[in-house]
Amino acid sequence: MKPVVSAFNAWSCIVVSVAAIIILSIIGGLFKAEHHTMVGSTEDPPNGKAVAGSVFAAVVVYAVFLVFCGLQALLHVRQSKKGAISLN
């Protein structure tokens, strides 16, 4: 099977996805706990748990990106170990 994206794009996607999962998980946790820094003023959303659900949905999307890009990176590693020549 051939990779769909380049090795650079696959590894970049992995880094961005991991960072996004960590950051969004923290933000979602704060909204779920209705921490005063997230829902403490009158301009903030009144229902922190609903916002947390949306943020955690974004975490799932980034997890799917992580799996896809991880598989693409694995294909590149396997391809380079077989001695394939790439014209980049």
Secondary structure as GFF3:
##gff-version 3
##sequence-region A 1 88
A	DSSP	alpha_helix	7	32	.	.	.	ID=ss1
A	DSSP	alpha_helix	36	39	.	.	.	ID=ss2
A	DSSP	alpha_helix	48	81	.	.	.	ID=ss3
###
